[in-house]
Amino acid sequence: MDPLGALIDPLGTLIDWIAVYGIVGLVAIGVAERFVPVLPSYGVLVAIGIAAADGSWSVTSAVIGTVAGSLAGCLLLYGLAIALSERRTHRLLAGVGRLAGMSPKRVDSAVSSFRAYQRALAFGTQLVPTVRLVSPVIAGLFRADARAFAIASLAGITVWNALFISVGHLAAAIAPTTSASTLALQVLILLIVAEVLLALGWRWLRRPASDGMAR
C-alpha cells in the first residue's frame, strides 16, 4: 500500500484493499460501517461505485454485497438490544449515539419519533445519516416486530446503498480523474445542504398548523 496515496485518497486506498477480497470484502465493509462510525457510509459507497465503473465488480454485485453486510450489522445491533435489559439498552443507545456524533437531545428525539411511527421509521431512518446507526438499537429497545423491522430496514438500506453507489458510478463516467475522497467530500456538502433545506421545509410546513392552534 502506497503511504502517500493513502494520505491523499484514503477512501480510494480502502476500496483498492476491499477489491482484493471481491464480494466478501463488500459484505465486510457493509458490516463495518455499522460499527465504525468513522467510516462514512455515503463516502464508502460512492468510492465503491467509482470502483465498479473501473471494473472491480459490477454495480449489481456492489449493491447486493454492501446491502447484505449492512443488513447483517443492522440486525446484529437489533438482536443485541433485544437480548439486553432495558437499562443496558439505553446505555448501548447512548454509546452508539455518542460514537455517531449525535447529541443526547437528538437521540431522545429519535426515540420519541420511533415510538410513534415504528414501521415507517424503520425504513426512513435508514436514509438519514448518523440516525441510521442508532435505529436498530431503538427498534430493539421497543421490541419492534423482527420481521417487519428487517423488511423495512432492507428496503431503506437498499435505497441508500443503491443511490450512492450509482452516484459514484455516474461521477466516474463524468469526471474520471476525481478521487474517491474528493467526491465523498462533495457528496457530504450536498447532504448537509439537503438536510438543512428539509429541516427548514418541515418547520415551515408545521408552522401554519401551530399558528392555527395558537389562535
C-alpha positions as CSV (number, residue, x, y, z in Angstrom):
1,M,0.0,0.0,0.0
2,D,1.4,3.4,-1.0
3,P,1.6,5.6,2.1
4,L,1.3,8.8,0.1
5,G,-1.6,7.5,-1.9
6,A,-3.4,6.5,1.3
7,L,-2.9,10.0,2.7
8,I,-4.1,11.8,-0.5
9,D,-7.0,9.5,-1.2
10,P,-7.8,7.3,1.9
11,L,-11.2,6.1,0.6
12,G,-9.7,5.1,-2.8
13,T,-7.0,3.2,-1.0
14,L,-9.5,1.4,1.3
15,I,-11.6,0.4,-1.8
16,D,-8.4,-1.0,-3.5
17,W,-7.9,-3.2,-0.4
18,I,-11.6,-4.3,-0.4
19,A,-11.5,-5.2,-4.1
20,V,-8.8,-7.8,-3.4
21,Y,-11.5,-9.8,-1.5
22,G,-14.3,-9.3,-4.0
23,I,-17.8,-9.8,-2.8
24,V,-16.6,-10.9,0.7
25,G,-14.9,-7.5,1.0
26,L,-18.1,-5.7,0.1
27,V,-20.1,-7.6,2.7
28,A,-17.3,-6.9,5.3
29,I,-17.3,-3.2,4.7
30,G,-21.2,-3.2,4.9
31,V,-20.9,-4.7,8.4
32,A,-18.0,-2.4,9.4
33,E,-19.9,0.8,8.6
34,R,-22.4,-0.1,11.2
35,F,-19.8,-0.4,14.0
36,V,-17.1,2.0,12.9
37,P,-18.8,5.4,12.6
38,V,-15.5,6.9,11.4
39,L,-16.3,5.2,8.1
40,P,-18.9,7.5,6.4
41,S,-21.2,5.1,4.6
42,Y,-22.1,7.5,1.8
43,G,-18.4,8.1,1.1
44,V,-17.5,4.4,1.1
45,L,-20.5,3.7,-1.2
46,V,-19.5,6.5,-3.6
47,A,-16.0,5.1,-3.7
48,I,-17.4,1.6,-4.3
49,G,-19.5,3.0,-7.2
50,I,-16.3,4.5,-8.7
51,A,-14.5,1.1,-8.4
52,A,-17.5,-0.5,-10.1
53,A,-17.0,1.8,-13.0
54,D,-13.4,0.8,-13.1
55,G,-14.3,-2.9,-13.3
56,S,-13.5,-4.0,-9.8
57,W,-17.1,-5.5,-9.6
58,S,-20.4,-5.0,-11.2
59,V,-22.9,-2.4,-9.8
60,T,-25.3,-5.2,-9.0
61,S,-22.7,-7.1,-7.0
62,A,-21.7,-3.9,-5.3
63,V,-25.3,-3.2,-4.2
64,I,-26.1,-6.8,-3.2
65,G,-22.8,-7.2,-1.2
66,T,-23.0,-4.0,0.7
67,V,-26.7,-4.3,1.4
68,A,-26.2,-7.9,2.8
69,G,-23.4,-6.7,5.1
70,S,-25.2,-3.6,6.2
71,L,-28.4,-5.5,6.9
72,A,-26.4,-8.1,8.9
73,G,-24.8,-5.4,11.0
74,C,-28.2,-3.8,11.5
75,L,-29.9,-7.0,12.6
76,L,-26.9,-7.8,14.9
77,L,-27.4,-4.5,16.7
78,Y,-31.2,-5.1,16.9
79,G,-30.6,-8.6,18.3
80,L,-28.1,-7.2,20.9
81,A,-30.6,-4.6,22.0
82,I,-33.3,-7.3,22.3
83,A,-31.0,-9.5,24.4
84,L,-30.1,-6.8,26.9
85,S,-32.3,-5.4,29.6
86,E,-34.0,-2.0,29.0
87,R,-31.5,-0.3,31.2
88,R,-28.5,-1.7,29.4
89,T,-30.1,-1.0,26.1
90,H,-30.4,2.7,27.0
91,R,-26.7,2.7,27.8
92,L,-25.9,1.0,24.4
93,L,-28.1,3.5,22.7
94,A,-26.3,6.4,24.4
95,G,-22.9,4.9,23.5
96,V,-23.8,4.3,19.8
97,G,-25.3,7.8,19.6
98,R,-22.1,9.3,21.0
99,L,-19.9,7.4,18.6
100,A,-22.1,8.6,15.7
101,G,-21.8,12.2,16.8
102,M,-25.4,12.6,17.9
103,S,-26.3,14.8,20.9
104,P,-28.4,13.2,23.7
105,K,-31.2,15.6,22.7
106,R,-31.2,14.2,19.1
107,V,-31.1,10.6,20.3
108,D,-34.1,11.4,22.6
109,S,-35.9,12.9,19.7
110,A,-35.3,9.8,17.5
111,V,-36.6,7.6,20.3
112,S,-39.8,9.6,20.7
113,S,-40.4,9.6,16.9
114,F,-39.8,5.8,16.7
115,R,-42.2,5.1,19.5
116,A,-45.0,6.8,17.4
117,Y,-44.1,5.6,13.9
118,Q,-42.1,2.3,14.3
119,R,-42.6,0.7,10.9
120,A,-42.4,3.8,8.8
121,L,-39.3,5.0,10.6
122,A,-37.6,1.6,10.4
123,F,-37.4,2.4,6.6
124,G,-37.0,6.1,6.8
125,T,-34.2,6.2,9.4
126,Q,-32.0,4.2,7.1
127,L,-32.0,7.2,4.8
128,V,-30.8,9.7,7.4
129,P,-27.0,9.9,8.2
130,T,-26.0,9.0,11.8
131,V,-29.6,8.3,12.8
132,R,-29.4,5.1,10.7
133,L,-26.7,3.8,13.0
134,V,-28.9,4.1,16.2
135,S,-32.2,3.0,14.7
136,P,-31.6,-0.8,15.2
137,V,-30.9,-0.2,18.9
138,I,-34.0,1.9,19.2
139,A,-36.1,-0.8,17.5
140,G,-34.7,-3.4,19.9
141,L,-35.5,-1.1,22.8
142,F,-39.1,-1.1,21.9
143,R,-39.2,-4.7,20.9
144,A,-40.3,-3.9,17.4
145,D,-41.5,-6.9,15.3
146,A,-38.4,-8.5,14.0
147,R,-39.8,-9.5,10.6
148,A,-41.4,-6.1,9.9
149,F,-38.2,-4.3,11.1
150,A,-36.0,-6.5,8.9
151,I,-38.1,-5.9,5.7
152,A,-38.4,-2.2,6.3
153,S,-34.7,-1.9,7.0
154,L,-33.8,-3.9,4.0
155,A,-35.8,-1.6,1.8
156,G,-34.2,1.5,3.3
157,I,-30.7,0.2,3.1
158,T,-31.2,-0.9,-0.5
159,V,-32.3,2.6,-1.5
160,W,-29.5,4.3,0.4
161,N,-26.7,2.0,-0.9
162,A,-28.0,1.9,-4.5
163,L,-28.3,5.7,-4.5
164,F,-24.7,6.4,-3.5
165,I,-23.2,3.6,-5.5
166,S,-25.0,4.9,-8.5
167,V,-23.7,8.5,-7.8
168,G,-20.1,7.1,-7.7
169,H,-20.6,5.1,-10.9
170,L,-22.0,8.1,-12.7
171,A,-19.4,10.5,-11.3
172,A,-16.6,8.2,-12.5
173,A,-18.0,8.5,-16.1
174,I,-18.4,12.3,-15.9
175,A,-15.2,13.1,-14.1
176,P,-12.8,10.1,-14.3
177,T,-9.9,12.0,-12.7
178,T,-11.7,12.9,-9.5
179,S,-10.5,11.0,-6.4
180,A,-13.0,9.0,-4.3
181,S,-12.1,11.1,-1.2
182,T,-12.7,14.4,-3.0
183,L,-16.0,13.1,-4.4
184,A,-17.1,11.9,-1.0
185,L,-16.4,15.3,0.5
186,Q,-18.6,16.9,-2.2
187,V,-21.4,14.5,-1.5
188,L,-21.1,15.3,2.2
189,I,-21.6,19.0,1.5
190,L,-24.7,18.3,-0.7
191,L,-26.1,16.0,2.1
192,I,-25.7,18.8,4.7
193,V,-27.4,21.3,2.4
194,A,-30.2,18.9,1.7
195,E,-30.7,18.2,5.4
196,V,-30.8,21.9,6.3
197,L,-33.3,22.5,3.5
198,L,-35.5,19.6,4.5
199,A,-35.5,20.7,8.2
200,L,-36.4,24.3,7.2
201,G,-39.1,23.0,4.9
202,W,-40.6,20.8,7.7
203,R,-40.7,23.7,10.1
204,W,-42.3,25.9,7.5
205,L,-45.0,23.2,6.8
206,R,-45.7,22.8,10.5
207,R,-45.8,26.5,11.3
208,P,-49.3,27.2,9.9
209,A,-50.8,24.4,11.9
210,S,-49.1,25.6,15.1
211,D,-50.2,29.2,14.4
212,G,-53.8,28.0,13.8
213,M,-53.8,26.1,17.1
214,A,-52.5,29.2,18.9
215,R,-55.4,31.3,17.6
